[in-house]
Amino acid sequence: MNDKIRYCYWVSPSQETTTLGFLPSIIKENQKGHFVCQLNKDDPILKYSKTIEEAEALVLLLNNSLGLSEKDVLEIIGSSM
């Protein structure tokens, strides 16, 4: 049995802040909702993106680094609703 909880990164156009742009959220499998990421000054990857396109590209990079396929991401997102 695998007790590891899968998670993925996600961003929506509605997550735009008034000054800094877009910051991804984390979605955990089988947990309702999403959790907006917290910035860490020592993390060069996780950052605000100025456009939704930049944010989506960042989310794709982050999810790929987790070894997640598009199908995996959709399953995780679906389980959180």
Stockholm file with secondary structure:
# STOCKHOLM 1.0

chainA/1-81         MNDKIRYCYWVSPSQETTTLGFLPSIIKENQKGHFVCQLNKDDPILKYSKTIEEAEALVLLLNNSLGLSEKDVLEIIGSSM
#=GR chainA/1-81 SS CCCCCCEEEECCGGGCCSSSCBCCEEEETTSSSCEECCCCTTCSSSCCBSSHHHHHHHHHHHHHHTTCCHHHHHHHHHHTC
#=GC SS_cons        CCCCCCEEEECCGGGCCSSSCBCCEEEETTSSSCEECCCCTTCSSSCCBSSHHHHHHHHHHHHHHTTCCHHHHHHHHHHTC
//
